[in-house]
Amino acid sequence: MHQKYLDYQNLKSQAEAALAERQAEYDAAKKPEIQEKRNQLAKDVLIENFGKVQDKLPGFTDKELYIIKSLYSQATYTNENIIVTTLDSTVDAVDKSITLYKDALEELYVESHPQYTYTDTVDNIYALPEFKEYHKQLSVNDFVRLGLSDTRYVKLRVINITYNPCDLDESMELTFSNVITYKSKKDDFTNLLNDTANTADRNGGKFTDTNTWRPLGTTGDTACAGNDSRLSNARPASDVYSWAKASSKPSYSWGEITGKPSTFAPAAHSHNKVSGAYTGNGGQQKPNYFGTNQVGFLMMNTAVNNNTHYKDWIIMDCYSGSDVGGAVAFGVNRQSLGAYIMRSESGRASWAESAELLHTSNYTSYTVTKTGSGASGTWGINVSGGAAYPTGFSSRVTSATWGNQTGTLITDWHTSNGGDIQFRDNNGQLNVIIDGIFYQNEGRNVVLDSANYASYAAPKDHTHNYAGSSSAGGNANAAVKLATARTINGTSFNGSANITTANWGTARTITVGNTGKSVNGSGNVSWSLGEIGVHVSNKEPAASDGKNGDVWIVYEG
């Protein structure tokens, strides 16, 4: 019994010690400075004080605060996978609270970045034959970029395309989904997989993707529950034919099929005509009008060689590749006699070249007749045989081997007696070279020779006298000034007037006493008594004063 008493006494002492320790912690936490820090921390996390506790981002205006508060509601977030028990220490409880906080941020981030779908209706351009080749360039799951401004685009994925390829009057409907940005990742699979964002329970409500969620009900914009009687398979479909509700694909008799040949398979046969086409107002169509690997007949008002008449065209595109060009066409004029050809560029988006074919009625507009009539303009003629050279000339060459080589050779004729005459084009000026002697400028200047050159030029060997001199090499009488001025002792001199130089020439150093100075006559130079080693004082000099050899003048006073 006594031992039990001692054990209980020990437990009591431990409990009192633990209580005293907790009381001390409580008293410490109740200190005014601790409570003040708690109050300040509570104020700092208020959204109203966002711009006061940091300076990287501005605070919210009253209008912004009103909008923000209208977009969210306070709620307690719980996660059944994050729990705190009595076995957890205070540190563990705080760590799990932080984990719960981060998990709530993750959920909030997901909920605040929903994925949306966008549907737009446009004209049914896919029903046009010229857009046939673009069908494969825009398919479900392809990405497109939507321009919000000149510099900003958003990336959208095509998730649905609805159109009737046979009816131009119907519309074409395109549906896109946006790409969700989730921190450092992006995805757009939510709508593709027909999934919705995760949800989590809060005491204040439930976050749900409001883009796809609808409340249950029987009115417009509501959803039916899975057990709603309106979804019963027993409900009749009065607007659906009975064969469409059959459990298997129906069969048809030969008589029920319309537009079929009289026999099947069709017997061997031939056609003696081909049907052509006429589109709109007969305007020009693109080369891909009939598609690749096709030959078609079409009337178009296409201008060729300035002819704007209507023409029947055979458009041929027997190869779908683009490495050897695109479509070609042959046309015949419906309003006048004429035939034409065209070719497209390799992409088949436009016609690249066209030409009119020559025939017996139009060829004289481009060439002469075989008898030579109808010729005009300048014609180059080559004549072979003995009559190829003018009388007196024996040959002609296309390259000159001697004489002046200036300019481009036009022709070079040789006479029977060895003479030579060349014609050259020297930058638009005709040069004539006769037996190696050069003549130019089409005769506008006198051609000099040994008999008349002295009237225009001095002989190649001659002398000139200096000005005022009666003989070559003599002294000139005078010169007004030097052609190039010279500088004398710092002063410019050209011989036109007397000058006084700015200095004496090269500077020299003159030393008086202990000091040497540079002197060149450009300015006065003087020495002080100290500079020439003369000192005036009222006391005898010490051994450390002045320099050896200085003169001292000592006076009383």
Secondary structure, 3 states (H helix, E strand, C coil): CHHHHHHHHHHHHHHHHHHHHHHHHHHHHCCHHHHHHHHHHHHHCCHHHCCCCCCCCCCCCHHHHHHHHHHCCCCCECCCCCCCCCCCCHHHHHHHHHHHHHHHHHHHHHHCCCCCEEEEEEECHHHCHHHHHHHHHCCCCCEEEEECCCCCEEEEEEEEEECCCCCCCCEEEEEEEECEEECCEEECHHHHCCCCCCCCEECCEECCCCCCCCCECCCCCCECCCCCHHHCCCCCCCCCCHHHHCCCCCCCCHHHCCCCCCCCCCCCCCCCCCCCEECCCCCCCCCCCCCCCEEEEEEECCCECCECCCEEEEEEECCCCCCCCCCEEEEEECCCCCEEEEEECCCCCCEEEEEECCCCCCHHHCCCCCCCCCCCCCCCCCCCCHHHCCCCEEEEECCCCCCCCCCEEEEEEEECCCCEEEEEEECCEEEEEECCEEECHHHCCCCCCCCCHHHCCCCCCCCCCCCCCCCCCCCCCCCCCCCCCEEECCEEECCCCCCCCCCCCCCEEEEECCEEEEECCCCCCCCCCCCCCEEEECCCCCCCCCCCCCEEEECCC
